[in-house]
């Protein structure tokens, strides 16, 4: 038997073992992969909006609650000691209420991103990391959502007279390097934190799906994510 035939025979003998090593998602069709990812995107978006876009969605959730940035947060206790505690609480409440008001407006853009996802995107995201679905949303929607959230946040924070004072104090703090320059404007700061909270909650839902696809009760999620 020639060396070539011996090599071919060994390859055939190893084929069952090699096939067993294939990732189980390889058995999922590209169409199913895309459908599963779209279902995961929709589920993540719905869960995030439902949890955040309501009263205390941000204020009552320590994971996403918006606090003052950088070293301004450290000055809160001092302000409270100076008798300005209620003013600080009013500002923090207004910041979180503004985020809660903005989040529901994300639904159309998130839905549009889901519809725009290609079959190739679905296969790539299925093979990606634990937050690849969330990162797809980030890449497609963060910039336009920021523009969409900003006027909503601005309108909500205009009701609080402390907004202008925040901007004045934060501007000086940024000049001293105590906070990031992008956090020196209250409206932009709250908009950024609202988006951080939105994508954090989407990522949390994605992890749940990947960890327990059967528990979602969705046949397509079970089929697509069950073999990962």
C-alpha positions as MATLAB code, in Angstrom:
seq = 'XXXXXXXXXXXXXXXXXXXXXXXXXXXXXXXXXXXXXXXXXXXXXXXXXXXXXXXXXXXXXXXXXXXXXXXXXXXXXXXXXXXXXXXXXXXXXXXXXXXXXXXXXXXXXXXXXXXXXXXXXXXXXXXXXXXXXXXXXXXXXXXXXXXXXXXXXXXXXXXXXXXXXXXXXXXXXXXXXXXXXXXXXXXXXXXXXXXXXXXXXXXXXXXXXXXXXXXXXXXXXXXXXXXX';
ca = [
       0.000    0.000    0.000;
       1.440    3.363   -0.987;
       2.061    6.118    1.558;
      -0.696    8.154   -0.077;
      -3.240    5.365    0.386;
      -2.109    4.803    3.980;
      -2.626    8.522    4.738;
      -6.080    8.455    3.108;
      -7.059    5.375    5.127;
      -5.942    6.973    8.392;
      -7.952   10.108    7.556;
     -11.079    8.027    6.966;
     -10.581    6.232   10.281;
     -10.257    9.575   12.077;
     -13.253   11.156   10.357;
     -15.876   10.162   12.996;
     -13.703   11.630   15.742;
     -13.090   14.793   13.749;
     -16.811   15.214   13.101;
     -17.478   14.810   16.812;
     -15.170   17.748   17.467;
     -17.214   20.110   15.322;
     -19.042   22.785   17.342;
     -22.701   21.842   17.539;
     -23.740   25.200   16.108;
     -22.247   23.953   12.817;
     -25.386   21.818   12.419;
     -27.597   24.928   12.579;
     -28.541   26.363    9.190;
     -27.596   29.941    8.379;
     -31.298   30.809    8.206;
     -31.925   29.414   11.690;
     -28.850   31.198   13.028;
     -30.169   34.502   11.711;
     -33.656   33.826   13.091;
     -32.228   32.893   16.480;
     -30.076   36.004   16.691;
     -33.007   38.217   15.667;
     -35.101   36.585   18.397;
     -32.309   37.188   20.931;
     -31.967   40.818   19.848;
     -35.705   41.372   20.147;
     -35.866   39.657   23.527;
     -32.951   41.699   24.852;
     -34.409   44.978   23.610;
     -37.866   44.249   25.027;
     -36.486   43.218   28.420;
     -34.213   46.267   28.700;
     -36.940   48.746   27.760;
     -39.482   47.085   30.050;
     -37.095   47.141   33.014;
     -35.632   50.621   32.522;
     -38.336   52.673   30.825;
     -40.527   52.991   33.884;
     -40.534   54.775   37.220;
     -37.528   53.661   39.279;
     -36.174   51.672   36.329;
     -32.870   53.483   36.863;
     -33.330   55.074   40.264;
     -34.321   51.802   41.930;
     -31.720   49.576   40.266;
     -28.209   49.793   41.792;
     -26.700   48.229   38.651;
     -27.715   51.173   36.451;
     -28.583   53.982   38.899;
     -27.001   57.217   37.714;
     -24.787   58.910   40.281;
     -22.694   62.056   40.027;
     -19.517   61.459   37.986;
     -15.950   61.106   39.196;
     -14.933   63.053   42.252;
     -18.183   65.008   42.257;
     -19.724   61.899   43.767;
     -17.250   62.130   46.642;
     -18.448   65.652   47.360;
     -22.041   64.570   47.935;
     -21.498   63.785   51.602;
     -19.891   67.190   52.122;
     -22.856   68.928   50.505;
     -25.205   66.960   52.726;
     -23.228   68.049   55.756;
     -23.626   71.639   54.558;
     -27.398   71.255   54.526;
     -27.770   70.809   50.766;
     -28.629   67.120   50.889;
     -32.155   67.583   49.549;
     -30.900   69.575   46.568;
     -28.466   66.794   45.730;
     -31.185   64.148   46.011;
     -33.474   66.227   43.796;
     -30.753   66.416   41.152;
     -30.005   62.687   41.305;
     -33.703   61.868   41.075;
     -34.108   64.183   38.089;
     -31.110   62.596   36.349;
     -32.520   59.102   36.730;
     -36.053   60.141   35.811;
     -34.668   61.694   32.625;
     -33.011   58.397   31.704;
     -36.226   56.504   32.424;
     -38.118   58.893   30.137;
     -35.605   58.497   27.305;
     -35.313   54.709   27.147;
     -38.717   53.900   25.549;
     -37.728   56.068   22.573;
     -35.040   53.486   21.752;
     -37.524   50.888   20.507;
     -37.815   52.046   16.845;
     -34.044   52.227   16.329;
     -33.458   48.882   18.024;
     -36.189   47.322   15.888;
     -34.647   48.822   12.757;
     -31.244   47.365   13.700;
     -32.806   43.915   14.103;
     -34.445   44.115   10.669;
     -31.187   45.254    9.059;
     -29.234   42.253   10.353;
     -28.031   40.003    7.538;
     -27.761   36.214    7.523;
     -23.976   36.624    7.595;
     -24.323   38.825   10.698;
     -26.414   36.105   12.350;
     -23.824   33.395   11.782;
     -21.013   35.664   12.976;
     -22.871   36.726   16.122;
     -23.815   33.167   16.963;
     -20.135   32.224   16.930;
     -19.141   35.352   18.865;
     -18.592   35.985   22.549;
     -21.126   36.149   25.353;
     -22.046   39.751   24.515;
     -21.687   39.695   20.730;
     -25.439   40.270   20.270;
     -25.283   43.313   22.549;
     -22.207   44.668   20.770;
     -24.119   44.458   17.484;
     -26.717   46.781   19.005;
     -23.990   49.093   20.310;
     -22.314   49.398   16.913;
     -25.586   50.004   15.076;
     -27.519   52.187   17.508;
     -25.394   53.941   20.131;
     -24.597   57.035   18.063;
     -28.115   57.618   16.674;
     -29.668   56.814   20.054;
     -27.429   59.400   21.704;
     -28.836   62.059   19.363;
     -32.365   60.820   20.015;
     -32.007   60.665   23.815;
     -30.356   64.076   24.245;
     -33.418   66.302   23.648;
     -35.567   64.063   25.856;
     -33.017   64.240   28.660;
     -32.607   67.995   28.147;
     -36.341   68.565   28.436;
     -36.539   66.448   31.596;
     -33.576   68.087   33.341;
     -34.715   71.622   32.487;
     -37.356   71.147   35.161;
     -34.597   71.155   37.788;
     -32.983   74.503   38.524;
     -29.830   72.716   39.668;
     -28.993   71.630   36.111;
     -27.246   74.918   35.315;
     -25.405   74.801   38.634;
     -24.247   71.268   37.838;
     -22.855   72.389   34.497;
     -21.003   75.284   36.131;
     -19.462   73.144   38.863;
     -18.767   70.205   36.551;
     -17.095   72.480   34.031;
     -14.618   73.621   36.672;
     -14.105   70.032   37.851;
     -13.333   68.921   34.293;
     -10.829   71.762   33.955;
      -9.069   70.446   37.066;
      -9.105   66.881   35.753;
     -11.488   65.682   38.469;
     -14.026   64.349   35.980;
     -14.001   63.493   32.273;
     -14.652   66.417   29.959;
     -17.645   64.648   28.363;
     -19.271   64.454   31.817;
     -19.151   68.212   32.351;
     -22.555   68.731   30.731;
     -25.478   67.286   32.680;
     -27.592   66.423   29.643;
     -24.752   64.676   27.805;
     -23.673   62.870   30.964;
     -27.167   61.508   31.669;
     -27.604   60.546   28.010;
     -24.375   58.546   28.114;
     -25.283   56.805   31.360;
     -28.786   56.028   30.057;
     -27.253   54.287   27.050;
     -24.783   52.435   29.274;
     -27.698   51.161   31.347;
     -29.685   50.164   28.274;
     -26.872   48.085   26.789;
     -25.987   46.610   30.190;
     -29.524   45.253   30.541;
     -29.495   43.907   26.978;
     -26.210   42.136   27.747;
     -27.714   40.675   30.916;
     -30.603   39.232   28.904;
     -28.175   37.850   26.315;
     -26.228   36.039   29.040;
     -29.468   34.506   30.320;
     -30.325   33.247   26.847;
     -26.886   31.735   26.270;
     -26.801   30.160   29.730;
     -30.303   28.678   29.639;
     -31.877   28.775   26.159;
     -34.393   26.100   27.150;
     -35.641   28.301   29.973;
     -36.601   31.036   27.520;
     -39.495   28.916   26.280;
     -38.580   29.814   22.702;
     -38.143   26.963   20.236;
     -35.799   28.913   17.958;
     -33.620   30.117   20.852;
     -33.422   26.574   22.190;
     -32.463   25.225   18.754;
     -29.856   27.865   17.958;
     -28.285   28.511   21.371;
     -28.823   25.074   22.872;
     -25.715   23.644   21.278;
     -23.299   26.434   22.165;
];
